[in-house]
Amino acid sequence: MRIGNLHQFTEHHRYYVFRDFSLSAVDRKMLGIIYQPMIGAFAAALYELLFQQVADDRIGYSRLEPQRKLLLGLGLEMNEQGRQGLAEQASRLEAVGLLQVSRLGVPDHDDFIYEYELAKPLAPDEFFRTPHLTLLLRDKVGKYAVIALRESFYEKEADELAGTELMRENISVPFYELFRLNAQSVDRELEQALTEVAPSRQPAAARGSSETAGIRYADIIMRFPRNASNRRHVEGLRGDEERLAELNYIAYKYGLTVVDLCRLLDEDEAFNARGELMLDELQLRANELFRQGRKREGDRQRLLGRSGAADTEPEPADGGAAADDVPEEAAVQAEFYLDVPAQLADRCDIHQYNMLMRNEPHTRFITRFFPGAVPEWIMRVFEVVDLNYRLDGAVINVLIHYVLGINDAQRVTKTYIDAVASNMLVKRIDTFEKAVRYVREQVRLEADKERRSENGGAAGGAGSRGAAAGSGRGRRSAAKPPISIIQDAPGAAVSPEKLEELRKLARKLDGKS
């Protein structure tokens, strides 16, 4: 907690606590024997005191109260030393990721309100995978104590199972195999009621494991240069789960490693003057790395193909993901299911396909429609749709399904894809559900157009046959008025005298006489 002036942090200033979790027995054990040796009993007591401000069976906000309650609850004096002690213990909780403190300014009064947002203790596996926390615990209790503490959280596997290699077969029943939802009716009243009673502060949407590169803050900070100008901004990402999730999504979307991500974060335009992460600029540079990597991969594949070594080359990373991996982030209601294209019919079912389309980045989803590399011009078209048009990722995937997956969509050109994307922008298609309705409407319109064309062709053929049958009686009335011509008619015989005069006239006209 950074307090420049203790007069701005007194027992008279009000505070409230926010938490969106409850503590389990494992969490309390983590606090007691893992976190407490690192931060001290006083800081652990402050955490418990803040946790109790909200009832155990509820989540959300506590009441606004003066900080005198915290000082009295911890047995601190109402003076400068007491306030400084409270700030120091809160800083210990912040350092290990259990607390975030924010200072809120009241517009109408020259006053502050302090927000104490509690975080859930890490699970044992996650804690011992975090290097800096594990090393701090080692410095406090010793190496062998750390090993013993980790073993105290796990029950060992039976010897009969641990000593043999058993074949594992997943026989679990999926949701849509057992339950059938009524996809024809949507309860708008229930949705509206749930929206009205929802809390005003929603937790940050964390991306599922299928849409993350698995890069942790510890992995970034260990590889980031110590003397870099952006080092302090990168250190500010510690505990910012929302920003770390966005970085992981960008790394997953463009296939970046930890080294690539650190290189991007070290660029001049990665952070603004206030230390905020510039996600748009970061995504543009990640896209450049992605394109360069694709070009190098294509050149390498062509070189190996010419040398005859392409058969021994391992499968690229983009294609390594199994087609039947089901993301577990955003569910798709059965009424918004789209049929599986013929290209993927033997690789996934309708539920898996729609989950992939709803959750995967377009750079990964589009690779499933091609047996090898995706044509470069197609990738560039969808880069424009993503980076310039700013369509949502799920909407882009529905667009890919429409232009590449539907069997009767044969017009796969740059102009056609751009026209469909522009039409989506004009119609404000910004969610997966709206995109599905748009595709279904377009398919229906195309089917109606083909049906009218077929009916029109049949009617035209019948009309032409009728016109041919009645041409004998109708042609004369429909034709232009007839033009009179000179008819050959027999005339009287010319006398020899008259004939001679005509010959003289002809010679005179010819200039011969």
C-alpha positions as MATLAB code, in Angstrom:
seq = 'MRIGNLHQFTEHHRYYVFRDFSLSAVDRKMLGIIYQPMIGAFAAALYELLFQQVADDRIGYSRLEPQRKLLLGLGLEMNEQGRQGLAEQASRLEAVGLLQVSRLGVPDHDDFIYEYELAKPLAPDEFFRTPHLTLLLRDKVGKYAVIALRESFYEKEADELAGTELMRENISVPFYELFRLNAQSVDRELEQALTEVAPSRQPAAARGSSETAGIRYADIIMRFPRNASNRRHVEGLRGDEERLAELNYIAYKYGLTVVDLCRLLDEDEAFNARGELMLDELQLRANELFRQGRKREGDRQRLLGRSGAADTEPEPADGGAAADDVPEEAAVQAEFYLDVPAQLADRCDIHQYNMLMRNEPHTRFITRFFPGAVPEWIMRVFEVVDLNYRLDGAVINVLIHYVLGINDAQRVTKTYIDAVASNMLVKRIDTFEKAVRYVREQVRLEADKERRSENGGAAGGAGSRGAAAGSGRGRRSAAKPPISIIQDAPGAAVSPEKLEELRKLARKLDGKS';
ca = [
       0.000    0.000    0.000;
       1.587    3.232   -1.186;
       0.523    6.046    1.152;
       2.388    9.275    0.514;
       0.762   11.217    3.343;
      -0.657    9.492    6.423;
      -3.175   12.319    6.810;
      -4.911   10.757    3.794;
      -5.106    7.401    5.601;
      -6.697    7.900    9.003;
      -9.167    6.142   11.254;
     -11.853    8.587   10.062;
     -11.640    7.572    6.404;
     -14.252    5.051    5.368;
     -13.617    1.680    3.772;
     -15.429   -1.371    2.459;
     -14.416   -4.944    1.613;
     -15.217   -6.852   -1.563;
     -14.791  -10.586   -2.116;
     -16.373  -13.020   -4.571;
     -15.337  -16.320   -2.987;
     -15.586  -18.330    0.187;
     -12.806  -20.160    2.038;
     -12.712  -23.944    2.077;
     -10.850  -26.160    4.535;
      -7.895  -26.404    2.136;
      -7.840  -22.595    1.762;
      -7.742  -22.094    5.518;
      -4.960  -24.656    5.799;
      -3.013  -22.788    3.123;
      -3.427  -19.556    5.085;
      -2.358  -21.150    8.350;
       0.723  -23.160    7.411;
       1.847  -21.682    4.061;
       1.027  -17.974    3.928;
       1.344  -17.165    7.619;
       5.065  -18.083    7.853;
       5.734  -15.764    4.909;
       3.695  -12.700    5.930;
       3.436  -13.112    9.693;
       0.564  -13.736   12.079;
      -0.400  -10.051   12.199;
      -1.035   -9.877    8.420;
      -2.887  -13.205    8.505;
      -5.116  -11.801   11.269;
      -5.835   -8.728    9.122;
      -6.876  -11.039    6.260;
      -9.268  -12.922    8.553;
     -10.666   -9.652    9.905;
     -11.341   -8.340    6.398;
     -12.849  -11.668    5.333;
     -15.341  -11.577    8.217;
     -16.686   -8.177    7.131;
     -18.936  -10.093    4.694;
     -21.022  -13.017    5.995;
     -19.514  -16.468    5.426;
     -22.452  -17.641    3.312;
     -22.450  -14.543    1.087;
     -20.209  -12.777   -1.397;
     -20.079   -9.145   -2.434;
     -19.605   -5.893   -0.504;
     -19.427   -5.010    3.142;
     -20.939   -1.879    4.631;
     -19.166    1.483    4.537;
     -17.499    1.985    7.917;
     -14.646    4.117    9.270;
     -11.226    2.483    9.469;
     -11.388    2.861   13.225;
     -13.018   -0.569   13.201;
      -9.907   -2.149   11.646;
      -7.534   -0.448   14.048;
      -9.587   -1.509   17.055;
      -9.973   -5.047   15.729;
      -6.184   -5.407   15.429;
      -5.421   -3.733   18.761;
      -3.629   -0.767   17.175;
      -3.495    2.739   18.573;
      -5.362    5.631   16.932;
      -2.190    7.459   16.013;
       0.375    7.678   13.253;
       2.178    4.511   14.349;
      -1.060    2.536   14.339;
      -2.031    3.692   10.866;
       1.466    2.981    9.584;
       1.291   -0.507   11.061;
      -2.038   -1.163    9.323;
      -0.596    0.001    5.990;
       2.468   -2.227    6.452;
       0.419   -5.359    7.158;
      -1.829   -4.633    4.190;
       1.294   -4.303    2.023;
       2.384   -7.794    3.077;
      -0.940   -9.203    1.947;
      -0.655   -7.317   -1.342;
       2.844   -8.650   -1.974;
       1.719  -12.294   -1.888;
      -1.409  -11.669   -3.925;
      -4.074  -11.907   -1.198;
      -5.232   -8.290   -1.240;
      -5.632   -5.295   -3.546;
      -6.271   -1.841   -2.121;
      -7.736    1.002   -4.152;
      -8.367    4.597   -3.147;
     -11.600    6.107   -4.449;
     -12.073    9.853   -4.612;
     -15.478   11.282   -3.669;
     -16.425   13.931   -6.280;
     -18.440   16.239   -4.036;
     -16.146   16.103   -1.017;
     -12.415   16.312   -0.530;
     -12.367   12.817    0.916;
     -11.272    9.270    0.095;
     -12.861    5.846    0.412;
     -10.637    2.767    0.560;
     -11.568   -0.482   -1.135;
     -10.058   -3.731    0.199;
     -10.531   -6.452   -2.423;
      -9.612   -9.879   -1.114;
      -8.228  -12.657   -3.305;
      -8.521  -16.364   -2.718;
      -5.385  -18.213   -1.563;
      -3.717  -20.224   -4.295;
      -4.376  -23.945   -4.459;
      -1.411  -26.129   -3.393;
      -0.508  -27.116   -6.961;
      -0.648  -23.541   -8.199;
       1.285  -22.197   -5.211;
       4.194  -24.600   -5.593;
       4.322  -23.882   -9.340;
       4.954  -20.198   -8.558;
       8.739  -19.810   -8.168;
       8.942  -16.554   -6.204;
       6.407  -17.693   -3.578;
       8.085  -21.070   -3.188;
      11.509  -19.437   -2.787;
      10.133  -16.995   -0.199;
       8.657  -19.875    1.781;
      11.996  -21.688    1.568;
      13.806  -18.641    2.946;
      11.367  -18.494    5.860;
      11.089  -22.147    6.921;
      13.853  -24.011    5.078;
      14.059  -26.435    2.169;
      13.061  -29.606    3.972;
      10.115  -27.935    5.673;
       8.806  -26.836    2.260;
       8.932  -30.451    1.062;
       7.109  -31.643    4.175;
       4.465  -28.919    3.850;
       3.745  -29.865    0.259;
       3.380  -33.531    1.142;
       0.910  -32.622    3.911;
      -1.680  -31.532    1.318;
      -1.821  -34.787   -0.648;
      -3.120  -38.251    0.017;
      -0.951  -40.906   -1.614;
      -2.238  -43.290   -4.217;
      -2.796  -46.900   -3.242;
       0.246  -49.107   -3.817;
      -1.782  -51.471   -5.978;
      -2.586  -48.647   -8.395;
       0.749  -46.856   -8.214;
       2.809  -49.914   -9.126;
       0.998  -50.895  -12.315;
       0.244  -49.269  -15.644;
      -3.498  -49.339  -16.179;
      -5.411  -48.553  -19.356;
      -7.563  -45.491  -18.797;
     -10.896  -45.239  -20.636;
     -13.141  -42.238  -20.209;
     -16.687  -43.572  -19.775;
     -18.233  -40.342  -18.530;
     -21.529  -39.297  -20.065;
     -21.541  -35.793  -21.643;
     -24.293  -33.340  -20.833;
     -26.095  -33.373  -24.193;
     -26.189  -37.147  -24.315;
     -28.251  -37.367  -21.148;
     -30.241  -34.126  -21.137;
     -32.252  -32.502  -23.897;
     -33.062  -28.799  -23.633;
     -36.125  -27.215  -25.131;
     -34.454  -25.264  -27.909;
     -37.702  -23.923  -29.360;
     -38.651  -21.649  -26.480;
     -36.504  -19.010  -24.836;
     -37.634  -17.711  -21.458;
     -37.080  -13.976  -21.916;
     -38.760  -13.217  -18.611;
     -36.310  -15.416  -16.730;
     -33.331  -13.866  -18.527;
     -34.534  -10.358  -17.713;
     -35.135  -11.249  -14.068;
     -31.677  -12.801  -13.725;
     -30.131   -9.714  -15.292;
     -31.974   -7.403  -12.915;
     -30.934   -9.275   -9.766;
     -27.328   -9.791  -10.918;
     -24.662   -7.966   -8.878;
     -23.437   -4.673  -10.289;
     -19.821   -5.829  -10.123;
     -19.133   -8.913  -12.179;
     -15.903  -10.894  -11.780;
     -13.496  -10.671  -14.684;
     -14.217  -13.352  -17.256;
     -11.287  -15.715  -17.122;
     -10.505  -17.576  -20.313;
     -10.526  -21.321  -20.160;
      -7.428  -23.456  -20.381;
      -8.206  -24.161  -24.031;
      -7.786  -20.445  -24.849;
      -4.662  -19.649  -22.888;
      -0.983  -20.101  -23.556;
      -0.403  -21.039  -19.909;
       2.099  -18.195  -19.393;
       2.284  -16.997  -15.799;
       3.544  -13.729  -14.402;
       6.535  -15.551  -12.918;
       7.504  -16.872  -16.356;
       7.412  -13.354  -17.812;
       9.279  -11.566  -15.040;
      12.035  -14.208  -14.891;
      12.848  -13.718  -18.600;
      12.308   -9.966  -18.801;
      15.516   -7.831  -18.870;
      16.236   -6.217  -15.530;
      17.498   -2.942  -17.012;
      14.698   -2.540  -19.567;
      12.726    0.692  -19.514;
       9.421   -1.211  -19.331;
      10.516   -3.363  -16.386;
       8.494   -1.339  -13.859;
       5.387   -1.559  -16.026;
       5.750   -5.329  -16.359;
       6.129   -5.613  -12.588;
       2.810   -3.789  -12.324;
       1.124   -6.778  -13.994;
       1.624   -8.823  -10.836;
      -1.776   -9.741   -9.468;
      -3.610   -8.229  -12.463;
      -5.383  -11.396  -13.565;
      -7.412   -9.648  -16.257;
      -4.354   -8.253  -18.057;
      -2.469  -11.547  -17.716;
      -5.462  -13.384  -19.194;
      -5.504  -10.986  -22.147;
      -1.764  -11.484  -22.698;
      -2.227  -15.248  -22.570;
      -5.057  -15.071  -25.085;
      -2.933  -13.036  -27.519;
      -0.063  -15.491  -27.074;
      -2.403  -18.429  -27.687;
      -4.061  -16.728  -30.659;
      -0.794  -16.042  -32.474;
       1.251  -18.977  -31.164;
       3.737  -16.873  -29.159;
       6.249  -18.266  -26.700;
       7.280  -16.610  -23.433;
      10.368  -15.192  -25.151;
       8.250  -13.696  -27.945;
       5.851  -12.161  -25.426;
       8.709  -10.627  -23.424;
      10.151   -9.211  -26.640;
       6.830   -7.545  -27.442;
       6.444   -6.156  -23.919;
       9.930   -4.628  -24.211;
       8.883   -2.530  -27.230;
       8.484    1.231  -26.836;
       4.764    1.240  -27.706;
       3.780   -1.658  -25.419;
       2.813    0.688  -22.528;
       1.577    4.262  -22.484;
       2.880    7.070  -20.295;
       0.651    5.967  -17.391;
       1.968    2.414  -17.533;
      -1.216    0.953  -19.029;
      -0.893   -1.963  -21.422;
      -1.583   -1.022  -25.068;
      -3.380   -4.170  -26.181;
      -4.169   -2.971  -29.711;
      -0.542   -2.144  -30.478;
       0.580   -5.380  -28.857;
      -1.849   -7.373  -30.977;
      -0.670   -5.700  -34.175;
       2.943   -6.573  -33.435;
       1.982  -10.095  -32.429;
       0.229  -10.433  -35.773;
       3.420   -9.340  -37.556;
       5.389  -12.004  -35.692;
       2.717  -14.542  -36.589;
       2.934  -13.695  -40.298;
       6.724  -13.798  -40.261;
       6.607  -17.176  -38.554;
       4.155  -18.491  -41.152;
       6.413  -17.277  -43.971;
       9.482  -18.905  -42.435;
       7.544  -22.111  -41.839;
       6.363  -22.145  -45.458;
       9.890  -21.559  -46.761;
      11.210  -24.318  -44.531;
       8.533  -26.757  -45.657;
       9.269  -26.028  -49.322;
      13.001  -26.524  -48.737;
      12.412  -29.818  -46.966;
      10.035  -30.888  -49.721;
      12.682  -30.277  -52.356;
      15.282  -32.187  -50.332;
      12.929  -35.135  -49.728;
      12.955  -34.745  -45.959;
       9.395  -33.520  -45.541;
       8.158  -36.979  -44.563;
      10.237  -36.965  -41.377;
       9.206  -33.473  -40.317;
       7.082  -33.342  -37.112;
       3.569  -32.006  -37.199;
       3.354  -28.195  -36.860;
       2.231  -26.723  -33.581;
      -0.924  -25.244  -35.045;
      -2.191  -28.636  -36.070;
      -1.164  -30.430  -32.931;
      -4.352  -29.681  -31.070;
      -6.866  -32.476  -31.291;
     -10.021  -31.611  -33.126;
     -12.169  -33.037  -30.390;
     -10.788  -30.911  -27.545;
     -13.843  -29.230  -26.080;
     -13.334  -25.740  -24.634;
     -15.037  -25.158  -21.332;
     -15.434  -21.400  -21.358;
     -18.633  -20.195  -23.042;
     -21.454  -22.660  -23.618;
     -23.594  -22.676  -26.742;
     -27.334  -23.127  -26.429;
     -28.817  -25.862  -28.561;
     -31.038  -23.413  -30.438;
     -27.931  -21.708  -31.857;
     -26.228  -24.867  -33.114;
     -24.911  -24.803  -36.691;
     -24.436  -28.010  -38.667;
     -20.971  -29.518  -38.928;
     -19.465  -28.900  -42.391;
     -18.636  -31.892  -44.562;
     -14.896  -31.233  -44.143;
     -15.116  -31.824  -40.372;
     -17.939  -34.365  -40.179;
     -15.600  -37.230  -39.297;
     -13.538  -35.236  -36.779;
     -16.057  -33.800  -34.316;
     -19.742  -33.871  -33.484;
     -22.128  -30.925  -33.565;
     -21.612  -30.007  -29.893;
     -17.818  -30.025  -30.129;
     -17.852  -28.080  -33.396;
     -20.070  -25.312  -32.036;
     -18.010  -25.050  -28.861;
     -14.860  -24.664  -30.960;
     -16.548  -22.061  -33.154;
     -17.749  -20.156  -30.080;
     -14.449  -20.094  -28.167;
     -11.429  -20.598  -30.429;
      -9.496  -17.705  -32.018;
     -10.009  -17.448  -35.750;
      -6.326  -18.131  -36.415;
      -6.779  -21.597  -34.914;
     -10.314  -22.283  -36.075;
      -9.613  -21.627  -39.758;
      -6.778  -24.181  -39.854;
      -9.297  -26.974  -39.288;
     -10.790  -26.414  -42.765;
      -7.502  -27.068  -44.582;
      -5.441  -30.270  -44.638;
      -2.208  -28.267  -44.840;
      -1.283  -24.607  -44.588;
      -3.966  -21.953  -44.927;
      -3.584  -19.870  -48.125;
      -1.877  -16.596  -47.342;
      -4.510  -14.385  -49.003;
      -7.252  -15.935  -46.870;
      -5.298  -15.271  -43.678;
      -4.751  -11.658  -44.745;
      -8.432  -11.106  -45.452;
      -9.395  -12.308  -41.963;
      -6.563  -10.262  -40.422;
      -8.239   -7.158  -41.867;
     -11.609   -8.312  -40.500;
     -10.079   -8.878  -37.071;
      -7.711   -5.929  -36.680;
      -9.406   -3.253  -38.802;
     -13.106   -4.108  -38.717;
     -12.870   -5.222  -35.056;
     -15.402   -8.027  -35.360;
     -15.729  -10.271  -32.330;
     -13.736  -13.518  -32.464;
     -16.836  -15.726  -32.315;
     -18.456  -13.671  -35.106;
     -15.354  -14.151  -37.286;
     -15.585  -17.908  -36.726;
     -19.226  -17.891  -37.829;
     -18.128  -15.944  -40.908;
     -15.513  -18.636  -41.604;
     -18.204  -21.285  -41.223;
     -20.429  -19.410  -43.686;
     -17.858  -18.821  -46.440;
     -15.813  -22.015  -46.070;
     -17.995  -24.587  -44.375;
     -21.362  -24.360  -46.102;
     -21.417  -26.675  -49.113;
     -23.288  -24.354  -51.483;
     -21.085  -21.341  -50.743;
     -18.785  -21.650  -53.759;
     -17.813  -17.946  -54.053;
     -14.706  -17.954  -51.875;
     -13.041  -14.752  -53.036;
     -11.558  -11.774  -51.287;
     -14.367   -9.527  -52.502;
     -17.062  -11.946  -51.329;
     -15.585  -12.388  -47.846;
     -15.116   -8.630  -47.480;
     -18.698   -8.013  -48.613;
     -20.130  -10.459  -46.047;
     -17.984   -8.973  -43.261;
     -19.059   -5.451  -44.246;
     -22.683   -6.519  -44.219;
     -22.215   -7.905  -40.702;
     -20.728   -4.587  -39.597;
     -23.628   -2.615  -41.057;
     -26.147   -4.911  -39.356;
     -24.191   -4.603  -36.043;
     -23.538   -8.313  -35.691;
     -21.428   -8.295  -32.513;
     -22.345  -11.535  -30.741;
     -22.266  -15.222  -31.581;
     -26.047  -15.511  -31.387;
     -26.620  -12.587  -33.770;
     -24.115  -14.067  -36.207;
     -25.921  -17.431  -36.164;
     -29.248  -15.722  -36.896;
     -27.628  -13.763  -39.714;
     -26.182  -16.916  -41.323;
     -29.493  -18.742  -41.077;
     -31.286  -15.785  -42.666;
     -28.761  -15.637  -45.508;
     -29.067  -19.370  -46.147;
     -32.857  -19.045  -46.214;
     -32.708  -16.115  -48.647;
     -30.350  -18.006  -50.954;
     -32.637  -21.053  -50.896;
     -35.669  -18.870  -51.726;
     -33.749  -17.248  -54.553;
     -32.811  -20.613  -56.056;
     -36.388  -21.820  -55.712;
     -37.745  -18.750  -57.500;
     -35.126  -19.148  -60.214;
     -36.122  -22.769  -60.796;
     -39.812  -21.888  -60.861;
     -39.142  -18.988  -63.194;
     -37.196  -21.219  -65.597;
     -40.003  -23.754  -65.712;
     -42.587  -21.042  -66.333;
     -40.389  -19.545  -69.014;
     -40.106  -22.893  -70.818;
     -43.871  -23.409  -70.750;
     -44.418  -19.881  -72.035;
     -42.016  -20.383  -74.927;
     -43.762  -23.583  -75.974;
     -47.162  -21.834  -75.885;
     -45.821  -18.987  -77.959;
     -44.492  -21.435  -80.578;
     -47.865  -23.166  -80.788;
     -49.754  -19.957  -81.346;
     -47.261  -18.296  -83.639;
     -49.371  -18.930  -86.728;
     -52.244  -16.813  -85.491;
     -50.493  -14.337  -83.311;
     -47.448  -13.397  -85.366;
     -49.353  -11.284  -87.846;
     -50.989   -9.166  -85.158;
     -47.757   -8.675  -83.199;
     -45.634   -7.827  -86.310;
     -45.016   -4.344  -87.770;
     -47.467   -2.899  -90.336;
     -46.762   -4.293  -93.830;
     -44.978   -1.988  -96.352;
     -46.437   -1.806  -99.861;
     -44.100   -2.854 -102.687;
     -44.361   -2.650 -106.474;
     -45.871   -5.749 -107.871;
     -44.810   -7.176 -111.283;
     -47.817   -6.772 -113.614;
     -48.037   -7.391 -117.406;
     -48.126   -4.132 -119.491;
     -48.857   -3.096 -123.143;
     -46.250   -3.799 -125.928;
     -43.922   -0.897 -126.995;
     -44.038    0.198 -130.650;
     -40.819    0.290 -132.785;
     -40.979    4.098 -133.022;
     -41.332    4.466 -129.281;
     -38.500    2.020 -128.730;
     -36.214    3.969 -131.068;
     -36.916    7.201 -129.199;
     -36.022    5.537 -125.925;
     -32.723    4.322 -127.378;
     -31.857    7.812 -128.638;
     -32.601    9.214 -125.199;
     -30.381    6.631 -123.593;
     -27.460    7.383 -125.960;
     -27.888   11.093 -125.319;
     -27.751   10.567 -121.597;
     -24.620    8.450 -122.028;
     -22.975   11.267 -124.044;
     -22.551    9.235 -127.173;
     -24.624   11.508 -129.402;
];
